[in-house]
Amino acid sequence: MESKDSRSWGSRLGAGTIASWHSGDVTDTHALLLDLDRTLVDLQSYTNYAAALADVQELVGEWSDVDVPTTDWDRATMSCMSVLHAFFGDARWSQISATIARHERAAIPQSHLMPTVQECFVRLVSGPTAVITLLPGDVARDVLEFHGLRMGQEIDVVVGRDPAMRPKPEPDGVIEACRILGVAPGSATMVGDSTWDAQAALAAGATFVGVPADGFEGDMRERVATAPTMDQALQGLGRE
C-alpha cells in the first residue's frame, strides 16, 4: 500500500510521461531507483579526478564545453563528467571512460557508506531496486559489493555509464533501468544527491527525492521533494 508521504511527494512532483513507453510492457510494481556516488557510497571524495582530468587531457587534448546543469561538484569532477558528454558518440569515448575509471576504482578501498545507508539494507530487498550511476557498471558493482550491497539481494539492476547510452542528466539510464525492472518510469522513484540525478529522473517521468535536503537550492528545491537522510527517504516511500 502506498504511504501517505509517498502520495504527497508524488503529487508535488507531477511526474510526466515518456511518449515511447508502452503500458503493456510494465507491471504495477513501484520501483526504487538509486544514485550511487554520495547517495549510497561516498566514492567521489576519494577519487583523484584532478589526476583523471590530466590523463584525459593528455589523451585527447582540448574539447569544447557542453551545457550541463550546475552542481556542487569540484571543478575536476565536473570536468570529468562533462567530458563524457562532450565525447558521446565519439570513437574515443570508451578510452576516455576507462581512463577516468582507473582513478575511480583506485578509490574504492577508501570509500564509505553514506549516513543511515547501512540501516537501510533490509528495506532495499522489499521491492525492485536499481542503481543508476555515472560510474562504469563494473566499477559500480565492485563498489556495491565492497560495502555489502549484493546483486540479486539488496540491488537488482545496475545501469552504469555506457557508450551506447547518454549519461545523466539525460534520462536514458532511468528509462533503461525501468525497462529491465519491468516498471513504467511513472511508477518509479529515484533518490539522488545532485541536480543531474533530479533532471534525469524528471525527464524520464519518474518521481525524485533529493538526499540530503540541503543539496538542492533555488528552483530545483521547489521542484523536488527532499529528505535529510536515506533512511527518512525510504520511510517516506513506504519501504519498511
Secondary structure as UniProt FT lines:
FT   HELIX           4..13
FT   TURN            19..20
FT   HELIX           23..25
FT   STRAND          31..34
FT   TURN            38..40
FT   STRAND          41..42
FT   HELIX           44..46
FT   HELIX           49..60
FT   HELIX           75..86
FT   TURN            87..89
FT   TURN            91..92
FT   HELIX           93..106
FT   HELIX           108..110
FT   STRAND          112..113
FT   TURN            115..117
FT   HELIX           118..120
FT   HELIX           121..124
FT   TURN            125..126
FT   STRAND          129..136
FT   HELIX           137..146
FT   TURN            147..148
FT   TURN            152..154
FT   STRAND          157..162
FT   TURN            163..164
FT   TURN            168..169
FT   HELIX           172..181
FT   HELIX           185..187
FT   STRAND          188..192
FT   HELIX           195..204
FT   STRAND          207..210
FT   HELIX           213..215
FT   HELIX           218..223
FT   STRAND          225..226
FT   HELIX           230..236
FT   TURN            237..238
//
